[in-house]
Amino acid sequence: MADIVRQSPVRFDAVPAEIEMRASWKVVRRYEAEGQGPHLVDLSHLPRWYLQDSDPSRFRPCGVDIPELPGTCALQNGVLVNRLNPTQASIWQLASESVPMPVDRAFTDVTEAAGFLALVGACVFSIAEKLTALDFLDPGKTVPFLLQGPICRVSCQSVVMDRSPDGAGCLLFAFPRGYGRDMVDSVLTAGAEFGLFPAGENAFRQWLEKVGR
């Protein structure tokens, strides 16, 4: 029986320079030409779970307390927990090493059901404002924070991980798998004037190290 190979819904028109097989995913660590940034990074291989329960706060996925208020997030040891509403939360494992999903019917693995992208570097939010009316620069919100709404007219969960007054930072967003090709085309087109290039996972890891996440 052939080994299972999981497929990302995202495809970049770029030549991989460094590839790693991880949990049956072909992970591109670096492309031959990535420019100086900003970068669009495919993170669809990173494990993501969905939690639904009448009292989500009774769980501590990966040892992280679930935030109380919708739209708030908790980040600890490479695990990001996003409170969606009173009964639901999403858990995104951002570290290279993942842990198994809890054995509880409240959890659902949605890794392969959605695309997952990161916009990293300069002009991130200038690019984002061409794609959505969501206010990622709301001064009343403290990073990381979650917004739910359309990007490129596609329903997304978006988390602002980092931002600076000049528009640099990191934005993560997950969206239904079937929109992968169109989402990538739209984001790269919007970012062309800012020098946006596809990049491998290393670009995201370097940002995590830089900001100490």
C-alpha positions in Angstrom: 0.0 0.0 0.0 1.4 3.4 -1.0 2.2 5.9 1.7 -0.3 8.7 2.1 0.8 12.1 0.9 -1.3 15.0 2.1 -1.8 17.8 -0.4 -2.0 21.5 0.4 -4.9 23.4 -1.3 -2.3 26.2 -2.0 0.0 26.2 -5.0 2.7 28.8 -5.7 4.3 29.3 -9.1 7.8 29.1 -7.6 10.6 26.6 -7.6 11.3 24.9 -4.2 14.9 25.0 -2.9 14.4 23.1 0.3 11.6 20.5 1.0 10.9 18.5 4.2 8.4 15.7 4.6 6.5 16.1 7.8 3.5 14.0 8.9 2.9 13.0 5.3 2.9 16.7 4.2 5.4 18.0 1.7 6.6 21.2 3.4 8.5 23.8 1.4 11.0 25.4 3.7 12.4 27.8 1.1 11.9 28.7 -2.5 14.7 29.6 -4.9 13.5 33.2 -5.4 11.7 34.8 -2.5 12.6 38.5 -2.9 13.2 40.8 0.0 9.6 40.6 1.3 6.8 41.0 2.2 6.1 37.3 1.9 3.1 35.0 1.5 3.6 31.7 3.2 1.6 28.5 3.0 1.0 27.0 6.4 -1.8 24.6 5.5 0.2 21.7 6.8 0.2 23.0 10.4 -2.4 21.2 12.6 -5.6 23.0 13.3 -8.5 21.9 15.5 -12.0 23.1 16.1 -13.5 22.9 19.6 -17.3 23.1 20.3 -18.7 22.7 23.7 -21.3 24.4 26.0 -18.4 25.4 28.2 -15.1 25.6 26.2 -13.3 27.0 29.2 -13.2 23.6 30.9 -10.6 22.6 28.3 -6.9 23.5 28.2 -5.7 22.4 24.7 -1.9 21.9 24.7 -1.9 23.4 28.2 -3.3 26.8 27.0 -6.3 28.5 28.7 -9.1 29.3 26.3 -9.8 33.1 26.2 -13.1 34.1 27.6 -14.2 36.8 25.1 -14.9 36.2 21.4 -12.3 37.8 19.3 -9.5 37.3 21.8 -6.6 34.9 21.5 -4.0 33.2 23.7 -0.6 32.3 22.4 1.7 30.0 24.3 4.6 27.7 23.3 3.7 27.9 19.7 0.0 27.2 20.2 -2.6 29.8 19.3 -6.1 29.5 20.7 -8.8 31.8 19.2 -12.2 32.3 20.9 -14.8 32.4 18.2 -18.1 32.7 20.1 -19.5 31.5 23.5 -19.4 27.8 22.5 -16.6 27.5 19.9 -12.8 28.0 19.7 -10.1 27.2 17.1 -6.7 25.9 18.0 -3.8 26.5 15.6 -0.4 24.7 16.3 2.2 27.1 14.9 5.3 25.2 16.2 7.2 22.8 14.0 6.6 20.0 16.4 2.9 19.2 16.9 1.0 17.2 19.5 -1.9 14.8 19.1 -5.5 16.1 19.2 -7.2 15.4 22.5 -9.4 12.3 22.5 -12.7 14.0 23.2 -15.7 14.5 20.9 -15.6 18.2 21.5 -12.6 18.4 19.2 -12.5 18.1 15.4 -9.3 18.1 13.2 -9.9 20.6 10.4 -6.3 20.7 9.1 -7.2 19.3 5.7 -10.5 21.2 5.4 -9.0 24.6 5.0 -6.2 26.6 3.5 -3.9 28.5 5.9 -1.7 31.4 4.9 0.5 34.0 6.5 1.3 37.5 5.3 4.6 38.5 6.8 6.8 41.6 6.6 6.5 45.2 5.5 3.3 46.6 4.0 1.3 43.6 5.2 -1.7 45.7 6.2 -1.5 47.9 3.1 -1.9 44.7 1.1 -4.7 43.5 3.4 -6.8 46.7 3.0 -7.0 46.0 -0.8 -8.5 42.6 0.0 -11.0 43.3 2.8 -12.8 45.9 4.8 -11.8 44.2 8.1 -10.0 46.6 10.4 -6.7 44.9 11.3 -5.3 48.2 12.6 -8.0 48.9 15.1 -6.1 50.6 18.0 -8.5 49.3 20.5 -7.4 45.7 20.0 -4.2 44.1 21.4 -2.3 41.5 19.4 -2.9 38.7 18.9 -6.6 39.2 18.1 -9.1 37.5 15.9 -11.5 38.9 13.3 -14.0 36.8 11.4 -15.2 38.0 8.0 -14.5 38.0 4.3 -11.1 38.3 2.6 -11.5 38.4 -1.2 -15.2 37.8 -0.5 -14.4 34.5 1.2 -15.3 33.8 4.8 -12.1 33.7 6.9 -10.7 33.4 10.4 -8.0 36.0 10.6 -5.5 36.7 13.4 -3.3 39.7 13.6 -0.1 38.3 15.3 2.0 41.5 15.1 1.7 45.0 13.7 3.6 48.2 13.7 2.6 51.8 12.7 4.3 51.5 9.3 2.1 48.6 8.3 4.6 45.8 8.9 3.7 42.7 10.8 2.1 39.3 10.5 -1.4 38.3 9.6 -2.6 34.7 9.6 -5.8 33.6 7.9 -7.7 30.3 7.3 -10.3 29.8 4.7 -12.3 26.9 3.1 -10.0 24.6 1.1 -11.8 25.0 -2.3 -10.7 28.6 -2.5 -7.0 28.0 -2.3 -6.0 28.8 -5.9 -8.2 31.9 -6.2 -7.1 33.2 -2.8 -3.4 32.9 -3.6 -3.9 34.6 -7.0 -5.9 37.5 -5.4 -3.4 38.1 -2.6 -0.3 38.0 -4.8 -2.0 40.3 -7.3 -2.9 42.8 -4.6 0.7 42.6 -3.2 2.5 43.0 -6.5 3.1 46.7 -6.1 4.6 46.1 -2.7 7.0 43.4 -3.8 5.0 40.5 -2.4 6.6 37.1 -3.1 5.7 33.5 -2.1 8.1 32.2 0.5 8.7 28.9 2.3 8.0 28.1 6.0 11.4 29.5 7.0 10.2 33.1 6.4 7.4 32.5 9.0 9.8 30.8 11.5 12.2 33.7 11.2 9.4 36.2 12.0 8.5 34.0 15.1 12.0 34.1 16.3 12.4 37.9 15.7 9.3 38.8 17.7 9.8 36.1 20.4 6.5 34.4 19.8 
